[in-house]
Amino acid sequence: MVEKKFLTVPQAAMFLGRSPRAVWHLIYLNKIPHRRLGSRVIIPADELEEFIKALPGVRVGEALETVFREKEG
């Protein structure tokens, strides 16, 4: 079976435990890795995992809270 190499925004949102709107916001801010294919946006699964590993915090939720706080501060 072939592993998925790219995620759609709704799939990435489910993976991150966030809403699709929150993921779109992170894409708009260029905070998470993504590619544009015409009008489609895809997120490389391996780059998203590396991005999460590089964030401070123990869990994905804590790491993402850091990303949102940076935006506000």
C-alpha positions, 0 to 999 in steps of 0.5 A: 500500500502506498503511504500518502505523501500529501495531505489536504487542508481538512486532512491536515486539520484532523491530523493536527486536531485543529479546524480547517479554518485554523490550518488555512490561517496558518497557511496564510501566515506561511507558518506551516509547509504547503504547496500550491497546485493551481487553486489547490493547496496540499501539505507534504506529510513528511514536512508537516511531521518535521515542522511539528517535531521542531516546535517546542512543547511536548504534544502537538496541541502545545506546539501549535499553541506556541505558533498561535501565540507567536502570531498574536505577540 
